[in-house]
Amino acid sequence: MDLYQRLWKGRKLSANEFVVSADEKTSIQARSRKAKSLPTQPGQPMKIEHEYKRLGAWAYLAALDVHRAKLFGRCEPKNGIAAFDRLVDQVMRQWPYRRARRVFWIVDNGSAHRGPQAARRRQAKYSNLVLVHGPIHASWLNQIDIYFSILQRKVLTPSDFRSLQELAQRLLAFERHYQTIAQPFEWRFTRKDLTAWLRKLPRPLPKAA
C-alpha cells in the first residue's frame, strides 16, 4: 500500500475508502514519585525524584485515520486479541467507517493481530475491513508509532502520576487535544528513496555476525 498517493495494488482509493494505522503501547506505568516533580526554571533543569511507587500499568491501544488525522484510543488492563477487538469495534461502529467501501487497517505482526487467521476473523465481523500487515521487524513504518513518540514526549515524560486513573485521564485528554491541532503526517521518504538506498548496499550483503 502506498499511503502517500492513496494507492492499493496500484489503484487509487476512492473517497469512501479509509486507511487506519493501529498498534498498542504496552506497559505504560503509573509511577508516583516520592517527592513532587519540579518544572524547569530559568537556568534550571526539571527536577525529578528518582524514588517512586508503582501503581500499576495500562496498555494504550490507538488507531489513526492517516488521511484525516482522526484518533481513537482506549486504555486496557492488558494487551491481547480481546482488547484489540474492542479497539476495532470502537472505530468500525462509527460513521464513516461502518458504511465505507473498505477500511484498511495497517498493523504490525504482534500476537493480537498476527497472520491470515486474524485477517479472516476480523473480516468475518466487518466485511469491509482489510487487515494489512507491515514487514516483520519494521513496525516503525506504521504511522501510529509516530503518534506514540509524540505521546511519550508530551505526556509520559516524566512518569509522575498519583493514580492509574490519572494516567488514563492524561492519555485520553491528550488524545482529544491532539485532534484539535493534528494534520496528517506527510511521508518524505518515498519508495523511490528506499530503492535508491538499497542499490547502494554492497552485493552480496554481508552475513550477520
GROMACS elastic network, one bead per residue, 0.5 to 0.9 nm:
[ bonds ]
;  ai    aj funct       b0    kb
    1     6     6  0.76313   500
    1     7     6  0.58515   500
    1     9     6  0.65377   500
    1    10     6  0.81620   500
    1   132     6  0.84763   500
    2     5     6  0.57645   500
    2     6     6  0.57511   500
    2     8     6  0.65491   500
    2     9     6  0.84351   500
    2    10     6  0.83303   500
    2   191     6  0.83665   500
    3     7     6  0.64866   500
    3     8     6  0.84170   500
    3    19     6  0.79639   500
    3    66     6  0.81372   500
    3    67     6  0.84188   500
    3   187     6  0.83900   500
    4     7     6  0.78776   500
    4    67     6  0.88812   500
    4   186     6  0.73789   500
    4   187     6  0.64998   500
    4   188     6  0.89580   500
    4   190     6  0.83156   500
    5    12     6  0.75952   500
    5    13     6  0.88882   500
    6    11     6  0.81768   500
    6    12     6  0.57657   500
    6    13     6  0.56260   500
    6    14     6  0.86639   500
    6    19     6  0.86139   500
    6    67     6  0.88116   500
    7    10     6  0.55364   500
    7    11     6  0.51504   500
    7    13     6  0.58636   500
    8    11     6  0.52550   500
    8    12     6  0.64424   500
    8    13     6  0.67254   500
    9    12     6  0.85471   500
   13    16     6  0.78979   500
   13    17     6  0.59577   500
   13    18     6  0.79429   500
   14    17     6  0.54027   500
   14    18     6  0.84235   500
   14   101     6  0.84464   500
   15    18     6  0.77869   500
   16    96     6  0.80614   500
   16    97     6  0.85888   500
   16    99     6  0.83674   500
   16   100     6  0.53007   500
   16   101     6  0.57227   500
   16   102     6  0.73320   500
   16   103     6  0.87608   500
   17    97     6  0.83121   500
   17   100     6  0.58826   500
   17   101     6  0.55997   500
   17   103     6  0.57821   500
   17   104     6  0.78409   500
   18    65     6  0.70868   500
   18    66     6  0.82176   500
   18    67     6  0.76387   500
   18    68     6  0.88563   500
   18    96     6  0.89445   500
   18    97     6  0.75224   500
   18   100     6  0.75261   500
   18   101     6  0.84709   500
   18   102     6  0.65690   500
   18   104     6  0.61666   500
   18   105     6  0.86351   500
   19    64     6  0.82485   500
   19    65     6  0.57646   500
   19    66     6  0.60455   500
   19    67     6  0.70845   500
   19   102     6  0.86066   500
   19   103     6  0.57950   500
   19   105     6  0.61279   500
   19   106     6  0.73398   500
   20    63     6  0.61846   500
   20    64     6  0.53004   500
   20    66     6  0.59557   500
   20    67     6  0.85051   500
   20   103     6  0.70568   500
   20   104     6  0.59479   500
   20   106     6  0.60728   500
   20   107     6  0.87916   500
   20   144     6  0.87863   500
   21    62     6  0.83165   500
   21    63     6  0.54378   500
   21    64     6  0.50497   500
   21    65     6  0.64278   500
   21    66     6  0.66041   500
   21   104     6  0.82742   500
   21   105     6  0.58110   500
   21   107     6  0.64079   500
   21   142     6  0.63228   500
   21   143     6  0.60607   500
   21   144     6  0.55345   500
   21   145     6  0.87599   500
   22    61     6  0.75752   500
   22    62     6  0.56999   500
   22    64     6  0.63324   500
   22    65     6  0.88815   500
   22    87     6  0.89362   500
   22   105     6  0.68360   500
   22   106     6  0.61889   500
   22   107     6  0.55901   500
   22   108     6  0.83051   500
   22   142     6  0.76816   500
   22   143     6  0.81262   500
   22   144     6  0.58874   500
   22   145     6  0.84611   500
   23    60     6  0.87006   500
   23    61     6  0.60480   500
   23    62     6  0.59623   500
   23    63     6  0.67570   500
   23    84     6  0.85280   500
   23   106     6  0.86018   500
   23   107     6  0.62644   500
   23   108     6  0.72460   500
   23   110     6  0.86258   500
   23   139     6  0.88823   500
   23   142     6  0.82379   500
   23   144     6  0.66321   500
   23   145     6  0.74983   500
   24    59     6  0.66743   500
   24    60     6  0.57543   500
   24    62     6  0.64112   500
   24    63     6  0.89148   500
   24    79     6  0.74041   500
   24    84     6  0.82850   500
   24   145     6  0.89198   500
   24   148     6  0.89975   500
   25    28     6  0.71721   500
   25    58     6  0.85866   500
   25    59     6  0.58171   500
   25    60     6  0.51391   500
   25    61     6  0.62775   500
   25    62     6  0.81701   500
   25    79     6  0.88445   500
   25   145     6  0.86582   500
   25   148     6  0.72416   500
   26    29     6  0.89937   500
   26    57     6  0.82932   500
   26    58     6  0.66949   500
   26    60     6  0.62076   500
   26    61     6  0.81105   500
   26    78     6  0.77628   500
   26    79     6  0.69038   500
   27    56     6  0.86915   500
   27    57     6  0.53919   500
   27    58     6  0.56478   500
   27    59     6  0.55652   500
   27    60     6  0.82673   500
   27    78     6  0.81232   500
   27    79     6  0.88738   500
   28    56     6  0.83942   500
   28    57     6  0.50876   500
   28    58     6  0.51608   500
   28    59     6  0.62506   500
   28    60     6  0.74685   500
   28   156     6  0.82967   500
   28   159     6  0.89959   500
   28   167     6  0.87217   500
   29    54     6  0.70980   500
   29    55     6  0.72676   500
   29    56     6  0.58567   500
   29    58     6  0.66112   500
   29   159     6  0.75141   500
   29   164     6  0.80699   500
   29   167     6  0.83464   500
   30    53     6  0.84551   500
   30    54     6  0.62035   500
   30    55     6  0.53111   500
   30    56     6  0.57656   500
   30    57     6  0.58026   500
   30    58     6  0.81189   500
   30   159     6  0.66930   500
   30   160     6  0.68214   500
   30   161     6  0.55572   500
   30   162     6  0.75222   500
   30   163     6  0.64590   500
   30   164     6  0.55317   500
   30   165     6  0.88158   500
   30   166     6  0.83762   500
   30   167     6  0.62008   500
   31    52     6  0.59125   500
   31    53     6  0.56289   500
   31    55     6  0.59711   500
   31    56     6  0.78925   500
   31    57     6  0.88552   500
   31   159     6  0.58387   500
   31   160     6  0.52401   500
   31   161     6  0.55852   500
   31   162     6  0.73444   500
   31   163     6  0.79013   500
   31   164     6  0.85247   500
   32    35     6  0.85447   500
   32    36     6  0.87233   500
   32    51     6  0.85886   500
   32    52     6  0.52410   500
   32    53     6  0.51172   500
   32    54     6  0.65457   500
   32    55     6  0.70424   500
   32   159     6  0.78782   500
   32   160     6  0.52855   500
   32   161     6  0.51489   500
   32   162     6  0.53019   500
   32   163     6  0.73211   500
   33    36     6  0.62682   500
   33    37     6  0.73978   500
   33    48     6  0.78790   500
   33    49     6  0.59752   500
   33    50     6  0.72349   500
   33    51     6  0.59813   500
   33    53     6  0.64638   500
   33    54     6  0.89919   500
   33   159     6  0.83671   500
   33   160     6  0.58700   500
   33   161     6  0.76381   500
   33   162     6  0.82303   500
   34    49     6  0.64492   500
   34    50     6  0.79324   500
   34    51     6  0.56662   500
   34    52     6  0.52938   500
   34    53     6  0.73449   500
   35    38     6  0.89901   500
   35    48     6  0.78030   500
   35    49     6  0.56721   500
   35    50     6  0.87450   500
   35    51     6  0.80294   500
   35    52     6  0.83589   500
   36    47     6  0.86985   500
   36    48     6  0.73503   500
   36    49     6  0.71135   500
   36   160     6  0.81550   500
   37    46     6  0.74486   500
   37    47     6  0.57094   500
   37    49     6  0.64301   500
   37   158     6  0.83407   500
   37   160     6  0.73657   500
   38    41     6  0.87455   500
   38    45     6  0.88403   500
   38    46     6  0.57465   500
   38    47     6  0.50198   500
   38    48     6  0.65837   500
   39    44     6  0.88373   500
   39    45     6  0.75353   500
   39    47     6  0.66729   500
   39    48     6  0.87222   500
   40    43     6  0.80793   500
   40    44     6  0.57529   500
   40    47     6  0.73934   500
   41    45     6  0.65779   500
   41    46     6  0.74309   500
   42    45     6  0.81600   500
   44    47     6  0.85002   500
   48    51     6  0.89406   500
   48   158     6  0.76032   500
   48   160     6  0.87184   500
   49    52     6  0.74240   500
   52   160     6  0.84295   500
   54    57     6  0.83104   500
   55   161     6  0.85909   500
   55   162     6  0.81333   500
   55   163     6  0.62746   500
   55   164     6  0.61163   500
   56   163     6  0.83577   500
   56   164     6  0.62597   500
   57    77     6  0.71793   500
   57    78     6  0.84646   500
   57   164     6  0.69076   500
   57   167     6  0.88159   500
   58    75     6  0.59584   500
   58    76     6  0.57742   500
   58    77     6  0.53049   500
   58    78     6  0.66387   500
   58    79     6  0.86413   500
   58   164     6  0.78211   500
   58   167     6  0.84073   500
   58   168     6  0.76882   500
   59    74     6  0.83413   500
   59    75     6  0.57350   500
   59    76     6  0.51587   500
   59    77     6  0.61088   500
   59    78     6  0.54832   500
   59    79     6  0.57904   500
   60    73     6  0.69894   500
   60    74     6  0.58264   500
   60    76     6  0.63325   500
   60    77     6  0.88387   500
   60    78     6  0.87954   500
   60    79     6  0.82885   500
   60   168     6  0.86190   500
   60   171     6  0.81923   500
   61    72     6  0.83373   500
   61    73     6  0.55335   500
   61    74     6  0.54389   500
   61    75     6  0.63753   500
   61    76     6  0.74746   500
   61    79     6  0.81456   500
   61    83     6  0.80393   500
   61    84     6  0.71950   500
   61    87     6  0.69426   500
   62    71     6  0.71027   500
   62    72     6  0.55024   500
   62    74     6  0.65226   500
   62    75     6  0.88565   500
   62    87     6  0.72703   500
   62   144     6  0.73430   500
   62   148     6  0.88181   500
   63    66     6  0.89766   500
   63    70     6  0.82897   500
   63    71     6  0.58480   500
   63    72     6  0.51431   500
   63    73     6  0.63513   500
   63    87     6  0.76689   500
   63    88     6  0.84772   500
   63    91     6  0.79720   500
   63   105     6  0.87143   500
   63   144     6  0.66738   500
   64    67     6  0.86609   500
   64    68     6  0.83527   500
   64    69     6  0.64333   500
   64    70     6  0.56976   500
   64    72     6  0.64949   500
   64    73     6  0.87424   500
   64   143     6  0.76821   500
   64   144     6  0.59885   500
   64   147     6  0.85394   500
   65    68     6  0.55148   500
   65    69     6  0.54799   500
   65    70     6  0.50606   500
   65    71     6  0.65061   500
   65    72     6  0.85323   500
   65   184     6  0.85435   500
   66    69     6  0.54378   500
   66    70     6  0.73262   500
   66    71     6  0.89307   500
   66   143     6  0.72846   500
   66   144     6  0.83695   500
   66   184     6  0.59279   500
   66   185     6  0.71985   500
   67    70     6  0.81267   500
   67   183     6  0.85397   500
   67   184     6  0.55922   500
   67   185     6  0.81090   500
   68    71     6  0.89187   500
   68   182     6  0.89833   500
   68   183     6  0.75519   500
   68   184     6  0.62510   500
   69   179     6  0.69652   500
   69   182     6  0.59706   500
   69   183     6  0.56195   500
   69   185     6  0.79059   500
   70   179     6  0.63986   500
   70   182     6  0.81339   500
   70   184     6  0.87397   500
   71   175     6  0.69603   500
   71   176     6  0.80675   500
   71   178     6  0.85254   500
   71   179     6  0.67247   500
   72    87     6  0.78093   500
   72    90     6  0.75818   500
   72    91     6  0.69052   500
   72   175     6  0.78969   500
   73    87     6  0.72305   500
   73    90     6  0.85889   500
   73   171     6  0.87010   500
   73   172     6  0.71084   500
   73   175     6  0.74269   500
   74    86     6  0.87979   500
   74    87     6  0.70835   500
   74    90     6  0.89735   500
   74   168     6  0.85062   500
   74   171     6  0.87172   500
   74   172     6  0.74173   500
   75    78     6  0.86086   500
   75   168     6  0.64549   500
   75   171     6  0.83283   500
   75   172     6  0.83455   500
   76    79     6  0.67831   500
   76    83     6  0.66296   500
   77    83     6  0.87577   500
   78    83     6  0.73875   500
   79    82     6  0.80059   500
   79    83     6  0.58954   500
   79    84     6  0.73345   500
   79   112     6  0.76107   500
   80    83     6  0.53676   500
   80    84     6  0.62099   500
   80    85     6  0.85828   500
   80   111     6  0.72063   500
   80   113     6  0.85686   500
   81    84     6  0.51976   500
   81    85     6  0.60558   500
   81    86     6  0.87161   500
   81   111     6  0.76069   500
   81   113     6  0.68967   500
   81   118     6  0.89577   500
   82    85     6  0.50463   500
   82    86     6  0.63943   500
   82    87     6  0.89142   500
   82   112     6  0.80164   500
   83    86     6  0.52085   500
   83    87     6  0.66456   500
   83    88     6  0.89218   500
   83   112     6  0.83088   500
   84    87     6  0.50578   500
   84    88     6  0.63303   500
   84    89     6  0.86968   500
   84   112     6  0.65366   500
   84   113     6  0.78127   500
   85    89     6  0.61828   500
   85    90     6  0.85501   500
   85   112     6  0.86699   500
   85   122     6  0.80813   500
   86    89     6  0.50180   500
   86    90     6  0.60968   500
   86    91     6  0.87804   500
   87    91     6  0.64830   500
   87    92     6  0.86422   500
   88    91     6  0.53597   500
   88    92     6  0.59287   500
   88    93     6  0.83491   500
   88   122     6  0.84722   500
   89    92     6  0.51667   500
   89    93     6  0.57290   500
   89    94     6  0.84919   500
   90    93     6  0.59894   500
   90    94     6  0.70888   500
   91    94     6  0.56517   500
   91    95     6  0.84453   500
   91    97     6  0.70168   500
   91    98     6  0.82300   500
   92    95     6  0.77121   500
   92    96     6  0.83370   500
   92    97     6  0.52578   500
   92    98     6  0.51468   500
   92    99     6  0.87994   500
   92   103     6  0.84983   500
   92   126     6  0.76974   500
   92   129     6  0.84116   500
   93    96     6  0.87088   500
   93    97     6  0.69842   500
   93    98     6  0.53377   500
   93    99     6  0.89941   500
   94    97     6  0.58736   500
   94    98     6  0.57850   500
   94    99     6  0.86475   500
   95    98     6  0.55988   500
   95    99     6  0.67215   500
   95   100     6  0.82120   500
   96    99     6  0.57027   500
   96   100     6  0.59380   500
   97   101     6  0.83106   500
   97   102     6  0.79945   500
   97   103     6  0.66568   500
   97   128     6  0.86618   500
   98   101     6  0.87981   500
   98   103     6  0.88449   500
   98   126     6  0.82348   500
   98   128     6  0.81391   500
   99   102     6  0.85776   500
   99   128     6  0.83824   500
  100   103     6  0.66610   500
  100   128     6  0.70103   500
  101   128     6  0.60476   500
  101   129     6  0.88283   500
  102   127     6  0.83332   500
  102   129     6  0.58599   500
  102   130     6  0.68815   500
  103   128     6  0.60441   500
  103   130     6  0.60364   500
  103   131     6  0.84516   500
  104   128     6  0.84439   500
  104   129     6  0.60429   500
  104   131     6  0.59389   500
  104   132     6  0.66459   500
  105   129     6  0.71136   500
  105   130     6  0.60647   500
  105   132     6  0.57828   500
  105   133     6  0.82888   500
  106   130     6  0.86423   500
  106   131     6  0.63461   500
  106   133     6  0.59481   500
  106   134     6  0.68590   500
  106   142     6  0.69932   500
  106   143     6  0.88283   500
  107   110     6  0.80772   500
  107   113     6  0.72960   500
  107   114     6  0.85603   500
  107   131     6  0.73100   500
  107   132     6  0.62460   500
  107   133     6  0.51516   500
  107   134     6  0.62035   500
  107   139     6  0.78087   500
  107   142     6  0.70685   500
  108   113     6  0.75849   500
  108   114     6  0.75131   500
  108   132     6  0.83719   500
  108   133     6  0.54365   500
  108   134     6  0.52683   500
  108   135     6  0.73158   500
  108   136     6  0.72109   500
  108   137     6  0.83809   500
  108   138     6  0.76991   500
  108   139     6  0.53966   500
  108   140     6  0.89570   500
  108   142     6  0.75398   500
  109   112     6  0.81285   500
  109   113     6  0.65021   500
  109   115     6  0.72107   500
  109   133     6  0.64564   500
  109   134     6  0.72077   500
  109   135     6  0.79151   500
  109   136     6  0.63841   500
  109   137     6  0.82821   500
  109   139     6  0.79470   500
  110   113     6  0.58927   500
  110   114     6  0.56068   500
  111   114     6  0.52208   500
  111   115     6  0.87031   500
  112   118     6  0.79530   500
  113   116     6  0.89460   500
  113   117     6  0.85309   500
  113   118     6  0.52924   500
  113   119     6  0.75371   500
  113   131     6  0.86441   500
  113   133     6  0.86796   500
  114   117     6  0.75052   500
  114   118     6  0.58324   500
  114   119     6  0.80203   500
  114   133     6  0.78640   500
  115   118     6  0.56632   500
  115   119     6  0.67866   500
  115   133     6  0.78644   500
  116   119     6  0.50110   500
  116   120     6  0.61864   500
  116   121     6  0.85989   500
  116   131     6  0.87377   500
  117   120     6  0.51033   500
  117   121     6  0.60853   500
  117   122     6  0.86597   500
  118   121     6  0.51723   500
  118   122     6  0.62865   500
  118   123     6  0.85797   500
  118   131     6  0.80511   500
  119   122     6  0.54510   500
  119   123     6  0.61470   500
  119   124     6  0.85764   500
  119   129     6  0.85070   500
  119   130     6  0.71058   500
  119   131     6  0.52985   500
  119   132     6  0.80648   500
  120   123     6  0.51507   500
  120   124     6  0.60195   500
  120   125     6  0.88407   500
  120   131     6  0.85822   500
  121   124     6  0.52291   500
  121   125     6  0.68507   500
  121   126     6  0.89155   500
  122   125     6  0.53385   500
  122   126     6  0.61307   500
  122   127     6  0.80233   500
  122   129     6  0.70389   500
  122   130     6  0.83111   500
  122   131     6  0.78960   500
  123   128     6  0.68755   500
  123   129     6  0.54655   500
  123   130     6  0.68323   500
  123   131     6  0.80385   500
  124   127     6  0.59899   500
  124   129     6  0.88902   500
  125   129     6  0.85665   500
  126   129     6  0.54781   500
  126   130     6  0.88619   500
  127   130     6  0.81647   500
  133   136     6  0.83703   500
  134   137     6  0.86443   500
  134   138     6  0.68209   500
  134   139     6  0.67025   500
  134   141     6  0.75102   500
  134   142     6  0.74622   500
  135   138     6  0.54141   500
  135   139     6  0.72753   500
  135   141     6  0.85357   500
  136   139     6  0.72272   500
  137   140     6  0.82492   500
  138   141     6  0.58237   500
  138   142     6  0.80303   500
  139   142     6  0.55722   500
  139   143     6  0.89606   500
  139   145     6  0.77668   500
  140   143     6  0.75180   500
  140   144     6  0.87022   500
  140   145     6  0.61510   500
  140   146     6  0.79099   500
  141   144     6  0.88141   500
  141   145     6  0.77576   500
  141   146     6  0.88162   500
  142   145     6  0.58632   500
  142   146     6  0.76889   500
  143   146     6  0.53326   500
  143   147     6  0.70706   500
  143   148     6  0.89951   500
  143   185     6  0.76769   500
  144   147     6  0.51439   500
  144   148     6  0.63465   500
  144   149     6  0.87768   500
  145   149     6  0.61795   500
  145   150     6  0.86648   500
  146   149     6  0.51221   500
  146   150     6  0.65082   500
  146   151     6  0.87290   500
  146   185     6  0.85754   500
  147   150     6  0.50353   500
  147   151     6  0.61220   500
  147   152     6  0.85821   500
  148   152     6  0.60742   500
  148   153     6  0.87205   500
  149   152     6  0.51142   500
  149   153     6  0.64739   500
  149   154     6  0.86979   500
  150   153     6  0.53046   500
  150   154     6  0.60164   500
  150   155     6  0.81869   500
  151   154     6  0.52213   500
  151   155     6  0.54443   500
  151   156     6  0.66653   500
  151   157     6  0.88286   500
  151   171     6  0.78942   500
  151   174     6  0.78717   500
  151   175     6  0.85291   500
  152   155     6  0.57730   500
  152   157     6  0.61614   500
  152   158     6  0.89267   500
  153   156     6  0.61916   500
  153   157     6  0.55163   500
  153   158     6  0.83593   500
  154   157     6  0.66180   500
  154   158     6  0.89802   500
  154   174     6  0.85318   500
  155   158     6  0.76912   500
  155   159     6  0.80809   500
  155   170     6  0.70944   500
  155   171     6  0.70613   500
  155   174     6  0.74398   500
  156   159     6  0.51480   500
  156   160     6  0.79639   500
  156   167     6  0.87030   500
  156   170     6  0.89587   500
  156   171     6  0.85153   500
  157   160     6  0.80464   500
  160   167     6  0.86989   500
  161   164     6  0.72918   500
  161   165     6  0.88319   500
  161   166     6  0.63067   500
  161   167     6  0.60735   500
  162   165     6  0.83506   500
  162   166     6  0.64974   500
  162   167     6  0.80081   500
  163   166     6  0.51817   500
  163   167     6  0.65756   500
  163   168     6  0.89267   500
  164   167     6  0.51682   500
  164   168     6  0.64796   500
  164   169     6  0.87938   500
  165   168     6  0.50967   500
  165   169     6  0.61924   500
  165   170     6  0.86534   500
  166   169     6  0.50358   500
  166   170     6  0.61751   500
  166   171     6  0.86637   500
  167   170     6  0.51746   500
  167   171     6  0.62695   500
  167   172     6  0.87619   500
  168   171     6  0.51598   500
  168   172     6  0.62433   500
  168   173     6  0.84223   500
  169   172     6  0.53342   500
  169   173     6  0.58539   500
  169   174     6  0.84721   500
  170   173     6  0.50781   500
  170   174     6  0.60599   500
  170   175     6  0.85071   500
  171   174     6  0.54218   500
  171   175     6  0.63222   500
  171   176     6  0.89347   500
  172   176     6  0.63430   500
  172   177     6  0.86703   500
  173   176     6  0.51817   500
  173   177     6  0.62280   500
  173   178     6  0.85776   500
  174   178     6  0.58556   500
  174   179     6  0.85441   500
  175   178     6  0.51896   500
  175   179     6  0.64476   500
  176   179     6  0.54629   500
  176   180     6  0.70281   500
  177   180     6  0.54495   500
  177   181     6  0.71776   500
  177   182     6  0.88039   500
  178   181     6  0.54517   500
  178   182     6  0.56760   500
  179   182     6  0.50587   500
  179   183     6  0.82951   500
  182   185     6  0.86509   500
  183   186     6  0.86428   500
  187   190     6  0.69225   500
  188   193     6  0.89821   500
  189   192     6  0.80921   500
  189   193     6  0.59575   500
  189   194     6  0.72293   500
  190   193     6  0.50916   500
  190   194     6  0.64182   500
  190   195     6  0.87455   500
  191   194     6  0.50105   500
  191   195     6  0.62127   500
  191   196     6  0.86496   500
  192   195     6  0.51222   500
  192   196     6  0.62675   500
  192   197     6  0.87761   500
  193   196     6  0.51125   500
  193   197     6  0.63521   500
  193   198     6  0.87293   500
  194   197     6  0.51500   500
  194   198     6  0.61829   500
  194   199     6  0.86964   500
  195   198     6  0.50976   500
  195   199     6  0.62981   500
  195   200     6  0.89381   500
  196   199     6  0.52880   500
  196   200     6  0.68170   500
  197   200     6  0.52771   500
  197   201     6  0.70396   500
  198   201     6  0.54340   500
  198   202     6  0.88588   500
  199   202     6  0.80022   500
  199   203     6  0.89964   500
  200   203     6  0.89645   500
  201   204     6  0.84795   500
  201   205     6  0.71076   500
  202   205     6  0.56131   500
  202   206     6  0.76606   500
  203   206     6  0.79403   500
  204   207     6  0.88057   500
  206   209     6  0.89389   500
